[in-house]
Structures are given as structure tokens and as C-alpha cells.
């Protein structure tokens, strides 16, 4: 095993801790950890860390639900972290890669009953997975779009295979941890930016872009409301920047964005300088690298240390799920 990418302790002074939250993120071949504590003054970052594992979290996780070797390998890393940190916790939140989910945007009449809506969603899913559409768990995000039909809106449908969730549950059971909340990494990163930048987002439109191996995720937030999600794939690292800028150009020109972007925020596993420079040259909007800890107490540590600021974006998903777990 390779040692953690970075280990940081932030809270030095004695203070009243109301609760503690551990957010874990599976991405690529790494596990990211973010600890937040809830104090009388609000959330604080207590510790962040990451470790490399001999496993590819971009692979179809459900295939490994009975692999004792992989279950033991991954759970061992989590248990080691909890023991090393001497954490007295009973649960944790987790994000998995967006590559583990099937997504589509579907217009829905939300005045219909829950059973009717669910039937429509599963019918649509059966068009893509005719043989196993019942093997998925479904979650939805309302996209706050104005549609011609009364009581209708676009909903983002997120489908994850039940075997994938079972794989995760088995890991947490081995660790003697309750899985309090599970989410897709991109939507936890979106939660982090809306939580940390809430006032800054008022009246502004941003595009949140997640860069991962072989995949790019895009989420559009208009005046603090989530409006659109899409993703693209790429197969050649040498053409990555060209692929990214072409996709960004197409997305920004199309509905529902139509050029209304004030800032583009990037997060992910690895963000290269030449990628940022390539996007800046296009003049789409101001370009930022997302720091999920910037508006959380202890952010001065990052503001004064360029090295830390350069890698904070890697913890966007684990920070976002830790924030959700703090509220559970």
C-alpha cells in the first residue's frame, strides 16, 4: 500500500464538539477521508487524508460483492484509518464514482401519485435495461426548470445497481460502521459548493466540472438552484483538453445554459495546469479550482499554503458527504 496523499489536523484548541462526521469517497484507486466536527460556531475541518488501494473503483462494483479479497482489502484501509485516528463513531457517509450510476433527465408531472411516477421511471429504465431494470435503486433530483405543462418539471433520474449497494454495505459491515448516507461523488461535490458558497452563488450561474479518469461530469447551478447535469467520456489522454473544451462549448451554447455562465469550478482526481489554461483561453467564463474547505473554519490553513490549495479539490466529494452526514 502507498502512504496517504496528505494528512492534516486542523483543530488545535479545546472546544465543545457537538458531533463528528466522517465522509469517505471511493474514486479511481484511492479512498479519500474528510472529518468534520460540529461546534457551537458551526462545522470545522478536523482532518483529511487519502490512501491508495489495490482496487479500481471505476470498475463495476457489484461484480465484487462476493470477493473476500477485495472486501477485506478495502475494509482494512477504512478500519485502519478509524483506528489510527482513534475515532469513536458509529456511522459514516460514502460517495461512489458517477461511473457507477445510470442517469437520464425525464419530464415528470409531479401532481401524479408516487406509484404512478415510479412506474413511469421504471418503464423508462426498462427501455435501456429490458432484462434487469428491477435490479436498480432509484433516486431523483428536481431540476427547477419551467416546462409548458402545469405541475411538470425535469427530474434527474439516478439509477444504481442493487449489487453495487450490497458491495458497499458488506464493506461497512466488516468495518462495524453503519452506512448513514451514500451518494454519487458529483452530487456530493455539488452539495459542498452550495453549502460553502451559498451567499456567493446568489444571483450567479456556475458550471461545476468533475475531471476523472475517462469521464467528465458537468452540473449547472443557476442562482443556487440545480438546473442541469450531463457527462462525457474520453478515451485518449493526449486529446483530453480538446475533448473538454469542445464539450464545454456545446453545453454552454445549448439549453438550459444559453451562455449564462459566470464561473466554471473544477474538482476531481487530477487537474493539470495545461487543462485550466486551455479552458481559460476559450473565454467561456472565469475559471476556478474548487476548494471545498475555503469557507469552513480553518480555511486559513489553505489560504496561506499554496501546496494545500492545489490538492484540496480532490476532497470535494468526501467533504460534501461529510456535510450531509453531519446533518443526519
C-alpha positions in Angstrom: 0.0 0.0 0.0 1.1 3.6 -0.7 1.0 6.1 2.2 -1.7 8.7 2.3 -1.5 11.6 -0.1 -1.8 14.1 2.7 -2.7 14.1 6.4 -3.8 17.3 8.1 -5.0 18.1 11.5 -6.8 21.4 11.9 -8.4 21.8 15.3 -5.8 22.5 17.9 -7.7 24.4 20.7 -10.1 22.8 23.1 -13.7 23.4 22.2 -17.1 21.8 22.6 -17.7 19.2 19.9 -21.4 18.6 19.4 -20.9 15.8 16.8 -18.4 14.3 14.4 -18.9 13.3 10.8 -16.7 11.1 8.6 -17.1 11.4 4.9 -15.4 8.7 2.7 -15.1 8.8 -1.1 -14.1 6.0 -3.5 -12.5 7.3 -6.6 -10.1 5.8 -9.1 -7.8 3.7 -6.9 -8.0 5.9 -3.9 -10.0 6.3 -0.7 -10.5 9.9 0.5 -11.4 10.7 4.1 -12.7 14.0 5.4 -13.6 14.5 9.1 -15.8 17.4 10.1 -16.8 18.4 13.6 -19.9 20.3 14.5 -19.3 23.0 17.1 -21.3 25.8 18.6 -19.7 28.1 16.0 -20.6 25.7 13.1 -18.7 23.0 11.1 -14.9 22.7 11.3 -12.5 20.6 9.3 -10.7 18.3 11.7 -8.7 16.0 9.5 -8.3 14.9 5.9 -6.4 12.0 4.4 -6.2 9.7 1.5 -4.8 6.2 0.7 -4.1 4.2 -2.4 -5.7 0.8 -2.7 -5.1 -2.2 -5.0 -8.6 -1.8 -6.5 -10.3 0.2 -9.3 -13.4 1.9 -8.0 -14.3 2.8 -11.6 -15.0 -0.8 -12.3 -18.5 -2.3 -11.9 -18.5 -2.6 -8.1 -21.4 -5.1 -8.0 -19.2 -7.8 -9.5 -17.0 -7.9 -6.4 -19.7 -8.2 -3.7 -18.6 -11.8 -3.0 -14.8 -11.2 -3.5 -13.5 -11.7 0.0 -10.1 -10.5 -1.0 -11.3 -7.1 -2.3 -13.8 -6.7 0.6 -11.1 -7.4 3.1 -8.6 -5.1 1.3 -10.9 -2.1 1.2 -12.4 -2.5 4.7 -8.9 -2.9 6.1 -8.0 0.5 4.9 -11.1 2.1 6.4 -10.7 0.3 9.7 -7.0 1.3 9.8 -7.9 4.9 9.3 -10.6 4.8 12.1 -8.2 3.0 14.5 -5.3 5.3 13.7 -7.5 8.3 14.3 -9.0 6.8 17.5 -12.4 7.7 16.2 -15.5 6.9 18.4 -18.0 6.9 15.6 -20.8 4.5 14.6 -21.5 5.6 11.1 -20.0 7.3 8.0 -21.2 8.7 4.7 -19.8 7.4 1.4 -19.6 8.6 -2.2 -19.1 6.3 -5.2 -18.0 7.4 -8.7 -20.6 8.7 -11.1 -19.4 5.9 -13.4 -21.4 3.6 -11.1 -24.7 5.2 -11.9 -27.0 5.4 -14.9 -28.6 8.8 -15.3 -31.2 10.5 -17.5 -33.3 13.6 -17.4 -37.1 12.9 -17.6 -40.0 15.4 -17.6 -42.5 14.4 -14.9 -45.9 15.5 -13.8 -45.3 15.8 -10.1 -49.0 16.1 -9.3 -49.4 12.4 -10.1 -49.2 9.9 -7.3 -45.9 8.4 -6.1 -46.8 5.0 -7.6 -47.6 6.5 -11.0 -44.3 8.4 -11.0 -42.3 5.4 -10.0 -44.0 3.3 -12.7 -43.1 5.9 -15.4 -39.4 6.0 -14.2 -39.1 2.2 -14.2 -40.8 2.0 -17.6 -38.2 4.4 -19.0 -35.4 2.5 -17.3 -36.7 -0.7 -19.0 -36.0 0.8 -22.4 -32.3 0.8 -21.5 -32.2 -2.3 -19.4 -35.0 -4.5 -20.6 -33.7 -7.6 -18.7 -32.8 -6.2 -15.4 -34.4 -2.8 -14.8 -35.7 -4.1 -11.5 -32.2 -4.6 -10.3 -31.7 -0.9 -9.8 -32.2 1.5 -6.9 -33.6 4.9 -7.9 -33.0 8.4 -6.7 -34.3 11.7 -8.2 -33.2 15.4 -8.3 -35.7 18.0 -9.3 -34.1 20.4 -11.8 -36.2 23.5 -11.3 -36.9 24.1 -14.9 -40.0 25.8 -16.3 -42.0 23.4 -18.6 -45.0 24.2 -20.7 -47.2 21.7 -18.8 -48.6 22.7 -15.4 -47.2 20.8 -12.4 -44.3 19.4 -14.5 -40.6 19.7 -14.2 -37.5 17.9 -15.4 -36.2 15.3 -13.0 -32.7 13.9 -13.0 -33.0 10.1 -12.5 -30.1 8.4 -10.9 -30.1 4.6 -11.0 -27.5 2.4 -9.2 -27.4 -1.4 -9.3 -28.5 -3.1 -6.1 -25.4 -5.3 -6.2 -23.3 -2.1 -6.0 -25.0 -1.0 -2.9 -24.7 -4.5 -1.4 -20.9 -4.4 -2.1 -20.7 -1.2 -0.1 -22.9 -2.5 2.7 -20.6 -5.5 3.1 -17.5 -3.3 3.4 -19.1 -1.2 6.1 -20.4 -4.2 8.0 -16.8 -5.6 8.1 -15.7 -2.2 9.5 -18.5 -2.3 12.1 -19.8 1.0 10.7 -23.4 2.0 9.7 -23.7 3.4 6.2 -25.6 6.6 7.1 -25.8 8.1 3.6 -24.5 7.1 0.2 -24.3 9.4 -2.8 -22.7 9.9 -6.2 -19.4 11.9 -6.0 -20.5 14.6 -8.3 -23.7 15.4 -6.4 -21.8 15.5 -3.1 -19.3 17.9 -4.6 -22.3 20.0 -5.7 -23.6 19.8 -2.1 -20.2 21.1 -0.9 -20.2 24.0 -3.2 -23.7 25.0 -2.4 -23.1 24.7 1.3 -19.8 26.5 1.3 -20.5 29.2 -1.3 -24.2 29.7 -0.6 -24.0 33.5 -0.5 -21.5 33.8 -3.3 -23.9 31.8 -5.6 -26.8 34.2 -5.0 -27.7 35.7 -8.4 -24.9 33.9 -10.1 -24.7 31.0 -12.5 -21.9 28.4 -12.3 -20.8 25.2 -14.0 -19.3 22.5 -11.8 -17.0 20.2 -13.7 -15.6 17.0 -12.3 -12.5 15.6 -14.0 -11.9 11.8 -13.6 -10.2 9.1 -15.5 -12.1 8.5 -18.7 -15.1 10.7 -17.6 -16.1 14.3 -17.1 -19.2 15.4 -15.2 -21.0 18.7 -15.6 -23.5 20.3 -13.3 -25.2 23.7 -13.9 -26.4 25.7 -10.9 -28.4 28.9 -11.6 -29.0 31.3 -8.7 -28.4 28.4 -6.2 -30.8 26.1 -8.0 -29.6 22.9 -9.7 -30.8 23.0 -13.3 -28.8 20.5 -15.4 -26.5 17.6 -15.4 -24.6 15.8 -18.1 -21.4 13.8 -18.6 -19.0 12.9 -21.3 -16.3 10.2 -21.8 -12.9 10.5 -23.3 -10.5 7.7 -24.5 -7.3 9.4 -25.3 -5.4 11.5 -22.7 -3.5 13.3 -25.5 -6.8 14.8 -26.7 -8.3 15.4 -23.3 -8.1 19.2 -23.3 -9.6 19.4 -26.8 -12.4 17.0 -25.9 -13.2 19.0 -22.8 -13.3 22.4 -24.4 -15.4 21.2 -27.3 -17.9 19.6 -24.8 -18.0 22.8 -22.7 -18.6 24.9 -25.8 -21.5 22.8 -26.8 -23.1 22.6 -23.3 -22.8 26.4 -22.7 -24.4 27.3 -26.0 -27.3 24.8 -25.5 -30.4 24.8 -23.3 -30.8 25.5 -20.5 -27.5 27.4 -20.1 -27.5 29.5 -23.3 -24.3 31.3 -22.5 -25.3 32.2 -18.9 -22.2 31.1 -17.0 -20.4 33.4 -14.6 -17.8 30.9 -13.3 -16.6 27.4 -14.0 -15.4 25.4 -11.0 -13.3 22.3 -11.4 -12.8 19.4 -9.0 -11.7 15.8 -9.4 -8.9 13.3 -9.1 -6.3 15.3 -11.0 -6.4 18.8 -12.5 -3.5 19.7 -14.7 -2.3 23.3 -15.2 -2.5 23.0 -19.0 -6.1 21.9 -18.7 -7.0 25.1 -16.8 -5.0 27.2 -19.3 -6.8 25.5 -22.2 -10.2 26.3 -20.8 -9.3 29.9 -19.9 -8.2 30.6 -23.4 -11.7 29.8 -24.7 -13.1 32.7 -22.7 -16.3 30.8 -21.6 -16.3 32.4 -18.1 -14.0 32.9 -15.1 -12.2 29.6 -14.2 -11.8 28.4 -10.6 -10.4 25.3 -8.9 -12.9 24.4 -6.2 -11.7 24.4 -2.6 -14.4 22.8 -0.5 -12.8 24.0 2.7 -12.4 27.6 1.8 -15.5 28.8 3.7 -15.3 26.3 6.5 -13.4 27.2 9.7 -9.7 26.5 9.4 -9.6 27.6 5.8 -6.8 30.0 6.7 -4.5 26.9 6.6 -5.3 26.6 2.9 -5.2 30.3 2.1 -1.7 30.5 3.4 -0.4 27.3 1.8 -0.4 27.1 -2.0 0.5 23.4 -1.9 -2.6 22.5 0.1 -4.8 24.7 -2.0 -3.7 22.8 -5.1 -4.9 19.4 -3.8 -8.0 20.5 -1.8 -10.2 19.9 -4.8 -9.6 16.2 -4.5 -11.6 16.2 -1.3 -14.7 17.9 -2.8 -16.9 14.7 -2.7 -15.7 13.5 0.7 -16.3 17.0 2.2 -19.8 17.1 0.6 -20.8 13.8 2.0 -19.4 14.6 5.4 -21.5 17.8 5.4 -24.6 15.7 4.6 -23.7 13.1 7.3 -23.3 15.9 9.8 -26.9 16.8 9.3 -28.2 13.2 9.6 
